[in-house]
Amino acid sequence: MQNHYLQAAIEAAKAAEQVINHYYKKQIDVELKQDRSPVTVADVESERAIKSVIQSAFPEHGFFGEETGKENAEAEYLWLIDPIDGTKSFVRQYPFFSTQIALMHQGHLIAGVSNAPVFGEMAYAATGEGAYLNGQPIKVSGVAALQDVTLSLGNIASLAQSDSWGKLGELIPQVNRIRGYGDFFHYHLLASGKIDLVIESDVNILDIAALAVIISEAGGVLTDLHQNSPGLETTTVLAAGNAGLHAQIAGHLAY
């Protein structure tokens, strides 16, 4: 692996993994942030571990962490970090949580690592270098006919309360299979060609930045529900295994 940004991101993910494994399934205090999402000492310490690795390698880069916020956010390079994406899963002791680390260069995502330490999957990618899962190259399925599509729905509370809810209802009978794998997992499945479409309406960029790079490098397409490329203000996702499938859905679920 020649990409030094990606190498640093993987090293940082492994540093966070050590912290996460130390605290997983232990009795630790859970606090609620202002938005009522949970946070634990594992979240805070794993983000510090990531930040230490990144800032040691690239002291001039900016940093935007889920727990520690923004630092030097106007820098040319900005790291986007969610140390434990899926803290509720972590707290309730099931393995659907991950560490998300991505690098943005002048507004464009160029590298990403998605590490699910308890689940045993690490996916990573850098622009122009392909996507990998546990060291093996991965690519999307290419399924384009709706009747053959497996669709996974994640967080869709806002979509359910919008005028587009009925449009999702019209889509569901047209696909082959509906699942709700959620969090990192359905994006790993999509990038690996095992499912074909992911829809979410309640995320933030720290949740999906790394996954956007991975899916793109695997040959897929990830935008928001308005067909915009992922950016700092992204809150929704339409991810598909190919441009043709994405085009069939794009725009219909915007709200």
DOLO-234469 format. One line per 10 residues: for each residue y, z, x of N, C-alpha, C. Coordinates in steps of 0.05 Angstrom, whole numbers, plus 32768, in hexadecimal, padded with zeros to 4 digits. Atoms other than C-alpha are relative to their C-alpha. Layout:
# DOLO-234469
Y/Z/X/Y/Z/X/Y/Z/X ~ ...
This chain:
# DOLO-234469
7FE8/8000/8011/8000/8000/8000/8019/8000/8012 ~ 7FE9/8003/7FEE/8041/7FE9/8020/801A/800B/7FF3 ~ 7FE7/7FF8/800D/8074/7FFF/7FEC/8006/801E/8005 ~ 7FFB/7FE4/7FF9/8093/803E/8008/800B/8011/7FE9 ~ 7FF8/7FF1/8017/80B3/8051/7FC6/7FE8/8009/7FF0 ~ 8018/7FF9/800F/8070/804F/7FA3/7FEF/8015/800F ~ 800F/7FED/7FF0/804F/8075/7FDC/800C/801C/7FFC ~ 7FF3/7FE6/8003/8082/80AD/7FD5/7FFB/800B/7FE4 ~ 8005/7FF8/801C/8079/80AE/7F89/7FE3/800B/7FFD ~ 801B/7FF6/8001/802E/80B6/7F91/7FFD/801B/800E
8000/7FE6/7FF2/8037/80ED/7FC4/800C/8016/7FEF ~ 7FF3/7FED/8012/8067/8110/7F94/7FEE/8008/7FE9 ~ 8012/7FFB/8016/8035/8109/7F5B/7FE9/8013/8008 ~ 8015/7FEF/7FF6/7FFF/8129/7F85/800A/801C/8006 ~ 7FF5/7FE6/7FFC/802D/8162/7F97/8003/800F/7FE5 ~ 7FFE/7FF4/801B/803A/816E/7F4D/7FE5/8007/7FF5 ~ 801B/7FFB/8009/7FF0/816A/7F40/7FF5/801B/800A ~ 8009/7FE6/7FF5/7FE3/81A6/7F6D/800B/8017/7FEF ~ 7FF3/7FEB/8010/8015/81CF/7F45/7FF3/8001/7FE4 ~ 800B/8001/801B/7FF9/81B8/7F02/7FE4/800C/8000
801B/7FF5/7FFF/7FB1/81C7/7F16/7FFF/801E/8004 ~ 7FFF/7FE3/7FFB/7FC5/820C/7F2D/8005/800F/7FE5 ~ 7FF8/7FF2/8018/7FE3/821E/7EE9/7FEF/7FF9/7FE7 ~ 800E/8009/8018/7FB6/81F7/7EB9/7FEA/8014/7FF8 ~ 8013/7FED/800D/7F8D/8224/7E8A/8005/801D/8009 ~ 7FF8/7FE5/7FFB/7FB1/8262/7EA3/8013/800A/7FEA ~ 7FED/7FF5/8013/7FD8/8290/7E76/801C/8002/800C ~ 7FE5/8001/7FF6/8020/827E/7E83/8013/8000/7FE8 ~ 7FEC/7FFF/8015/805F/8289/7E5B/800A/7FE4/7FF9 ~ 7FF5/8019/800A/8079/8250/7E30/801B/8005/7FF3
7FE6/7FFE/800C/80C3/824A/7E21/8007/7FE7/7FF0 ~ 7FF7/8017/800F/80E5/821C/7DEF/801B/7FF8/8009 ~ 7FE6/800A/7FF9/811E/81F0/7E05/8010/7FFC/7FE6 ~ 7FEE/8002/8017/8159/81E1/7DD7/7FF5/7FED/7FEB ~ 800C/8012/8014/8133/81A7/7DB7/7FE5/8009/7FF6 ~ 8019/7FF3/8008/80F8/81D6/7DAC/7FE7/7FF4/800D ~ 8017/8009/7FF0/80CC/81B2/7DDE/7FF9/8016/8014 ~ 8008/7FEA/7FEE/80A4/81E1/7E0A/8005/7FFA/801D ~ 7FFE/8002/7FE3/80AE/81EE/7E54/7FF2/8018/800C ~ 800E/7FEA/7FF3/8085/8218/7E84/8007/8000/801E
7FFC/7FFF/7FE3/8087/822D/7ECD/7FF3/7FE9/800D ~ 800D/8017/7FF4/8057/81F4/7EDB/8012/7FE7/7FFF ~ 7FED/8017/8002/808A/81C1/7EC2/8015/8002/8016 ~ 7FE9/7FFD/7FEE/80C2/81DE/7EEC/7FF7/7FFE/801D ~ 8009/8001/7FE4/8099/81E8/7F2C/7FF6/7FE5/8008 ~ 800A/801B/7FF9/8078/81A4/7F29/8017/7FED/8003 ~ 7FE9/8011/7FFC/80BC/8183/7F21/800D/8006/801B ~ 7FF5/7FF9/7FE6/80D5/81A9/7F5E/7FEF/7FF4/8016 ~ 8012/800C/7FEC/8098/8191/7F85/8005/7FE2/8003 ~ 7FFA/801D/8000/80A7/8149/7F71/801A/7FFB/800E
7FE5/8004/7FF5/80F0/8150/7F82/8001/8004/801E ~ 8000/7FFB/7FE4/80E1/816D/7FC6/7FF5/7FE8/8010 ~ 800C/8017/7FF3/80B5/8132/7FD9/8014/7FE8/8000 ~ 7FEE/8017/8003/80E6/80FE/7FBE/8019/8003/8011 ~ 7FE7/7FFC/7FF1/8124/811C/7FDC/7FFC/8001/801E ~ 8006/8000/7FE3/8103/8125/801F/7FFE/7FE3/800A ~ 8003/801C/7FF8/80F2/80DB/8021/8019/7FEF/7FFC ~ 7FE9/8010/8007/8131/80C0/8000/8017/8012/7FF8 ~ 7FEB/7FEC/8007/816A/80F3/8004/8018/7FF4/7FF2 ~ 7FE9/800D/800C/819D/80BF/7FED/7FFB/7FF8/7FE4
8007/8009/801B/8179/80B0/7FAC/8009/8015/7FEB ~ 7FFB/7FEE/8017/818B/80CD/7F68/7FE7/800A/7FF4 ~ 8017/7FF3/800C/815D/80F8/7F3F/8007/8008/7FE3 ~ 7FFD/7FF8/801D/8155/8101/7EF3/7FE5/800C/7FF7 ~ 8018/7FF2/8007/8122/8135/7EE2/8001/800D/7FE4 ~ 8002/7FF4/801B/810A/814F/7E9E/800A/801D/8000 ~ 7FFA/7FE3/7FFF/8114/8197/7EB4/8019/8007/800F ~ 7FE9/7FF9/7FEF/814B/8196/7EE8/8018/7FED/7FFC ~ 7FEA/8011/8006/8176/815E/7ECD/8007/7FEC/8015 ~ 7FF7/8016/7FEF/819F/812B/7EF3/800E/800B/8019
7FF3/7FFB/7FE7/81B5/812D/7F3B/8005/7FE6/800E ~ 7FF9/8019/7FF3/81DB/80F5/7F5D/7FF7/7FE8/7FEF ~ 800B/8014/8013/81CC/80CB/7F1F/800D/7FE5/8002 ~ 7FF2/801A/7FFC/81FD/8094/7F33/7FF6/7FF1/8018 ~ 800A/800D/7FE8/81D5/8083/7F71/7FF3/7FE5/7FFA ~ 800C/801A/8004/81BA/803D/7F7B/7FE3/8002/7FF7 ~ 801C/7FFB/8008/8173/8058/7F75/7FFF/801B/7FF1 ~ 8002/7FE8/8011/8162/808B/7F3F/7FE3/8005/7FF9 ~ 801B/7FF8/8007/8120/80B0/7F38/7FFF/800D/7FE4 ~ 8004/7FF5/801B/8109/80C0/7EF1/7FE6/800F/7FFF
8017/7FEE/7FFD/80DA/80FB/7EEC/7FFB/8010/7FE6 ~ 8009/7FEC/8013/80B3/811E/7EB6/7FE7/800D/800C ~ 8016/7FF3/7FF1/8087/8150/7EDB/7FE7/8004/7FF0 ~ 8017/7FFD/8012/805A/815F/7E9F/8009/7FF3/7FE6 ~ 7FFB/800D/8019/8061/812C/7E68/7FE8/8006/7FEE ~ 8016/7FF6/8011/8039/814D/7E31/7FFC/801E/8005 ~ 8003/7FE4/7FFC/8048/8196/7E3D/7FF1/800E/7FEA ~ 800F/7FF4/8016/802D/81A7/7DF8/7FE2/7FFE/8005 ~ 801C/8003/7FF9/7FEA/818B/7E0E/7FF8/8013/8016 ~ 8005/7FEE/7FEA/7FEE/81B1/7E4F/7FFD/801D/7FF7
8000/7FE5/800A/7FFD/81F2/7E2B/7FE7/8006/7FEF ~ 8018/7FFC/8012/7FC4/81E8/7DF8/7FE6/7FF8/800E ~ 8017/8003/7FEF/7F95/81D6/7E31/7FEE/7FE9/7FF8 ~ 8010/8019/8001/7F80/818F/7E23/800E/7FEB/8011 ~ 7FF7/800E/7FE8/7F88/8158/7E57/8013/7FE9/7FFB ~ 7FEE/8017/8005/7FB9/8127/7E36/801D/8006/8008 ~ 7FE5/7FFD/7FF4/7FF4/8135/7E63/8000/7FF3/801B ~ 7FFE/800F/7FE7/800E/8113/7EA1/801A/8006/800E ~ 7FE8/8000/7FF0/8041/8111/7ED8/800A/7FE3/8001 ~ 7FF4/801A/8001/8071/80D6/7ED1/8016/7FFF/8015
7FED/8004/7FEB/8098/80BE/7F0E/8007/7FE2/8002 ~ 7FF8/801C/7FFF/80C1/807E/7F0E/801A/7FFE/8011 ~ 7FE8/8006/7FF1/80F7/805E/7F39/800F/7FE9/7FF4 ~ 7FEE/8014/800B/8132/8038/7F1D/8014/7FF7/8015 ~ 7FED/800B/7FED/815C/800A/7F49/8015/7FF0/7FF0 ~ 7FEA/800D/800E/81A0/7FF8/7F2C/7FF8/7FF8/7FE3 ~ 8006/8004/801C/8185/7FFF/7EE5/7FE5/7FF3/7FFA ~ 801A/800D/8003/8142/7FDC/7EF1/7FEA/8011/800B ~ 8017/7FF1/7FF7/8100/8000/7EF5/7FF0/7FF0/8014 ~ 800D/800F/7FEB/80DC/7FED/7F35/7FE6/800D/800A
8019/7FF3/7FF8/80A4/8020/7F40/7FF9/8016/7FED ~ 8008/7FEA/8012/807C/8052/7F18/7FE4/800A/8005 ~ 801A/7FF3/7FFD/8043/8084/7F1C/7FFC/8011/7FE7 ~ 8008/7FF0/8017/8020/80A2/7EE0/7FE6/800E/8007 ~ 8017/7FF1/7FF7/7FF1/80DA/7EF5/7FF8/8015/7FEC ~ 800C/7FEC/8013/7FC4/8100/7EC4/7FEB/800F/800F ~ 8012/7FF3/7FED/7FA4/8132/7EF3/7FE7/800B/7FF4 ~ 8018/7FF5/800C/7F74/8155/7EC3/7FEF/7FEA/7FF4 ~ 800F/8016/800C/7F61/8115/7EA0/7FF3/7FEE/8016 ~ 800C/800E/7FEA/7F54/80F5/7EE3/8009/7FE3/8003
7FF5/801B/7FFE/7F80/80B7/7EE0/801B/8000/800E ~ 7FE6/8006/7FF5/7FB8/80A0/7F0D/8005/7FE2/7FFF ~ 7FF8/801C/8001/7FD9/805E/7EFD/801B/7FFD/8010 ~ 7FE7/8004/7FF1/8010/8040/7F29/8005/7FE3/8003 ~ 7FF7/801C/7FFC/8037/8000/7F35/801B/7FFF/800C ~ 7FE5/8007/7FF6/8072/7FE2/7F59/8005/7FE3/7FFA ~ 7FF9/801B/8007/8097/7FA3/7F48/7FF6/7FEC/8014 ~ 800B/8015/7FF0/8073/7F66/7F61/7FE7/8006/800F ~ 8018/7FF8/7FF1/8037/7F8D/7F7B/7FE8/8006/7FEE ~ 8017/7FFB/8011/800A/7F93/7F3E/7FFE/801D/7FF7
8004/7FE5/800B/7FF1/7FD0/7F18/7FE4/800A/8006 ~ 8019/7FF5/7FF7/7FB9/7FFF/7F2B/7FFA/801A/7FF0 ~ 800A/7FE8/800D/7F8F/8036/7F0A/7FEA/800B/8012 ~ 8013/7FF3/7FED/7F6B/8066/7F39/7FF8/7FED/8016 ~ 8004/8011/7FE9/7F73/8033/7F70/7FF6/7FE4/7FFA ~ 800B/801A/8007/7F57/7FF8/7F4A/8015/7FEF/7FF1 ~ 7FED/8010/800E/7F82/7FBD/7F32/7FFA/7FFE/7FE2 ~ 8004/8002/801D/7F8C/7FB9/7EE6/8012/7FEA/7FF5 ~ 7FF0/8013/800E/7FA6/7F86/7EB6/7FFB/8002/7FE2 ~ 8001/7FFE/801E/7FB3/7F80/7E6B/7FEC/7FED/7FF5
8016/800F/800C/7F83/7F61/7E3A/8006/7FE3/7FFA ~ 7FFA/801B/8008/7FA8/7F23/7E24/7FFA/7FFA/7FE3 ~ 8006/8004/801D/7F92/7F2D/7DDB/801A/7FF9/7FF2 ~ 7FE7/8009/800D/7FC6/7F08/7DB0/7FFE/7FFF/7FE2 ~ 8004/8001/801D/7FA8/7F02/7D6A/8000/801C/7FF4 ~ 7FFE/7FE6/800C/7FBB/7F3C/7D3E/7FE6/800B/7FF6 ~ 801A/7FF7/800C/7F76/7F3E/7D1E/7FED/800B/8016 ~ 8010/7FF6/7FEA/7F5A/7F4F/7D63/800C/8018/800F ~ 7FF0/7FEC/7FF1/7F8E/7F83/7D78/7FF8/801C/7FFA ~ 8002/7FE2/8003/7F83/7FCD/7D84/801C/800B/8005
7FE5/7FF5/8000/7FC5/7FF1/7D75/7FFE/801E/8002 ~ 7FFE/7FE2/7FFE/7FD4/8038/7D8C/801C/8008/7FF9 ~ 7FE6/7FF5/8008/800C/805F/7D6C/8004/801B/800D ~ 7FFA/7FE6/7FF4/802E/8098/7D90/8013/8010/7FEF ~ 7FEC/7FF1/800F/806B/80C0/7D7B/800F/7FED/7FED ~ 7FF3/8013/8012/8084/809D/7D3C/800F/800E/7FE9 ~ 7FF2/7FF1/8015/80AA/80D3/7D15/8019/7FF2/7FF6 ~ 7FE7/800E/8009/80EC/80AD/7D15/7FFA/7FE6/7FF2 ~ 8009/8019/800D/80C9/806C/7D03/7FF7/8006/7FE4 ~ 800A/7FF9/801A/80A8/808F/7CC9/8016/8006/7FEC
7FE9/7FFA/8011/80EC/80A3/7CAE/8013/7FE9/7FFD ~ 7FED/8017/8000/810B/805E/7CB6/7FF7/7FEB/7FEC ~ 8007/8016/8012/810D/801F/7C8D/7FEA/7FEE/800B ~ 8015/8010/7FF3/80DC/8000/7CBE/7FE4/800C/7FFC ~ 801A/7FF4/8004/80A4/802F/7CA9/7FED/7FED/7FF0 ~ 8010/8013/8011/808D/7FFD/7C74/7FF7/7FE8/8010 ~ 8008/8017/7FEF/808C/7FC6/7CA9/7FE9/8007/8012 ~ 8017/7FF7/7FF1/805D/7FEF/7CD3/7FE7/8000/7FEE ~ 8016/8001/8013/8032/7FF7/7C95/7FF5/7FE4/7FFB ~ 8009/801C/8003/8030/7FAB/7C8E/7FF1/7FF7/8018
800D/8008/7FE8/801B/7FA4/7CD6/7FE3/800C/8002 ~ 8019/7FF1/7FFB/7FE2/7FD7/7CD5/7FE8/7FF1/7FF4 ~ 8018/800E/800A/7FB2/7FAF/7CA7/7FFA/7FE6/800E ~ 8005/8019/7FF3/7FBA/7F72/7CD2/7FF2/8003/801B ~ 800D/7FFC/7FE6/7F9F/7F91/7D12/7FE3/8008/7FFD ~ 801C/7FF9/8001/7F57/7F9F/7D24/7FFA/801D/7FFF ~ 8006/7FE4/7FFC/7F5C/7FE8/7D35/801A/8010/8004 ~ 7FE9/7FEE/7FFC/7F8E/8022/7D31/7FF6/8019/800D ~ 8005/7FE7/7FF3/7F8D/805D/7D60/801A/800E/8006 ~ 7FE8/7FF1/7FF8/7FBD/8093/7D77/7FFA/800E/801A
8007/7FF3/7FE6/7FAC/809F/7DC0/8017/8010/800C ~ 7FE9/7FF0/7FF9/7FF2/80B5/7DD1/8004/8005/801D ~ 7FF7/7FF8/7FE5/8017/80CD/7E0F/7FFA/7FEA/8014 ~ 8006/8014/7FEC/8003/80AB/7E50/7FE9/7FEE/7FF9 ~ 801A/800C/8002/7FBE/8098/7E38/8000/7FE4/7FF4 ~ 8001/801A/800B/7FCC/805E/7E0B/800E/7FEB/8011 ~ 7FF3/8013/7FED/7FF9/803E/7E40/7FEC/7FF9/8016 ~ 8015/8006/7FED/7FC1/8044/7E73/7FEC/7FED/7FF4 ~ 8013/8012/800D/7F92/8024/7E41/800B/7FE4/7FFD ~ 7FF3/801A/8003/7FC3/7FEC/7E33/8001/7FF1/801A
7FFE/800D/7FE5/7FCF/7FDD/7E7D/7FE5/7FF8/800A ~ 801B/8006/7FF6/7F84/7FDD/7E88/7FF2/7FEB/7FEE ~ 800C/8014/8011/7F77/7FAA/7E50/7FED/800B/7FEB ~ 8013/7FF4/8013/7F52/7FDB/7E23/800B/8003/7FE4 ~ 7FF3/8003/801A/7F84/7FDB/7DEA/8017/7FEC/8004 ~ 7FEF/8018/7FFE/7FBA/7FA9/7DDA/801D/8005/7FF8 ~ 7FE5/7FFC/800B/7FF8/7FC8/7DB8/8005/801E/7FFE ~ 7FF7/7FE4/8003/801E/800A/7DBB/801B/8001/7FF3 ~ 7FE6/7FFD/800E/8057/801F/7D8C/8007/801E/8000 ~ 7FF5/7FE5/8002/8081/805E/7D92/801D/7FFF/7FF9
7FE4/7FFF/8008/80C4/8073/7D76/800E/8019/8009 ~ 7FF3/7FE7/7FF8/80D2/80B7/7D95/7FF7/8007/801C ~ 8006/7FFA/7FE3/80D0/80B7/7DE1/801B/8001/800E ~ 7FE8/8004/7FF0/8102/80BB/7E19/7FF7/7FF1/8019 ~ 8006/8011/7FEA/8106/8092/7E58/7FEF/800D/8015 ~ 8011/7FF2/7FED/80E6/80C8/7E83/7FE3/7FFF/7FF8 ~ 801B/8002/8009/80A8/80C2/7E58/7FF2/7FE6/8008 ~ 800D/801A/7FFF/809D/8078/7E61/800A/7FEE/8017 ~ 7FF5/8011/7FEB/80C4/805E/7E9E/7FEA/7FF6/8013 ~ 8016/8008/7FEE/8088/805E/7ECD/7FEC/7FEE/7FF2
8013/8010/800F/805B/8043/7E97/800A/7FE4/7FFB ~ 7FF4/801B/8004/808B/8009/7E8B/7FFB/7FEE/8018 ~ 8006/8010/7FE8/8083/7FF3/7ED3/7FE2/7FF9/8002 ~ 801C/8004/7FFF/8038/7FFB/7ED0/7FF7/7FEA/7FED ~ 8008/8014/8013/8031/7FD2/7E91/800B/7FE4/8007 ~ 7FF4/801A/7FF8/8060/7F9B/7EAA/7FF0/7FF4/8017 ~ 800F/800A/7FE9/803A/7F95/7EEB/7FE3/7FF9/7FF9 ~ 801B/8007/800A/7FF8/7F93/7EC5/8000/7FE7/7FEF ~ 7FFD/8019/8010/8013/7F56/7E9F/8009/8003/7FE4 ~ 7FF8/7FFB/801B/802B/7F77/7E60/801E/8000/7FFD
7FE4/7FFF/8007/806F/7F7F/7E3E/8006/801A/7FF3 ~ 7FF7/7FE7/800D/8093/7FC0/7E2E/801E/7FFE/7FFC ~ 7FE3/7FFE/8007/80D6/7FC3/7E0A/8003/8017/7FEC ~ 7FFD/7FEF/8017/80F5/7FEF/7DD6/7FFC/7FF0/7FE6 ~ 8005/800E/8019/80EE/7FDD/7D8C/8016/7FEC/7FF9 ~ 7FEB/8014/8003/812F/7FB5/7D92/7FFE/7FEA/8015 ~ 8006/8014/7FEC/8111/7F8A/7DCA/8011/8004/8019 ~ 7FF1/7FFB/7FE8/813C/7FAA/7E00/7FEE/800A/8016 ~ 800F/7FF5/7FEA/8120/7FB8/7E45/8005/801E/8002 ~ 7FFC/7FE3/7FFE/8115/8001/7E54/8017/8008/8012
7FEA/7FF5/7FF2/8152/8027/7E6B/8004/801D/7FFB ~ 7FFC/7FE3/8002/816F/806D/7E6E/8002/8009/7FE3 ~ 7FFC/7FF8/801C/817D/806D/7E23/7FE8/7FF9/7FEE ~ 8018/8008/800F/8138/8054/7E0D/7FF4/8017/7FF1 ~ 800D/7FEC/8011/8119/807B/7DD3/7FE8/7FF5/7FF1 ~ 8016/800C/800E/80E7/804A/7DB6/7FF0/7FED/8012 ~ 8011/8011/7FEF/80AE/801F/7DD1/7FF1/7FEC/7FEE ~ 8013/8014/8009/808C/7FDE/7DBF/7FF3/7FF4/8019 ~ 800E/8009/7FE8/8058/7FD0/7DF5/7FE8/7FEF/7FF7 ~ 8015/8012/8008/8028/7F95/7DF1/7FF3/7FF4/8019
800F/800A/7FEA/7FF3/7F76/7E1C/8009/7FE4/800A ~ 7FF6/801A/7FF7/8017/7F33/7E1F/8019/7FF9/7FF0 ~ 7FE6/8007/800C/8059/7F11/7E0C/7FFC/7FF5/7FE4 ~ 8005/800C/801B/803A/7EEB/7DD1/7FFC/8015/7FEB ~ 8004/7FEA/8013/8022/7F2A/7DAF/801A/8010/7FFC ~ 7FE7/7FF2/8002/8063/7F4E/7DBE/8014/7FF1/7FEE ~ 7FEE/8011/8010/808A/7F14/7D9F/7FFA/8001/7FE2 ~ 8008/7FFF/801C/8062/7F19/7D5E/800B/801A/7FF2 ~ 7FF8/7FE6/800B/8078/7F62/7D55/801D/8006/8004 ~ 7FE4/7FF9/7FF7/80BC/7F64/7D77/8014/7FFB/7FE9
7FEB/8002/8013/80F6/7F70/7D49/7FF9/800A/7FE4 ~ 8008/7FF8/801B/80CE/7F81/7D0B/8002/801E/7FFA ~ 8000/7FE4/8003/80CD/7FCB/7D18/801A/800D/8009 ~ 7FE6/7FF5/7FF7/8115/7FD3/7D30/800D/800F/7FE9 ~ 7FF2/7FF0/8014/813D/8008/7D0B/8019/800D/800B
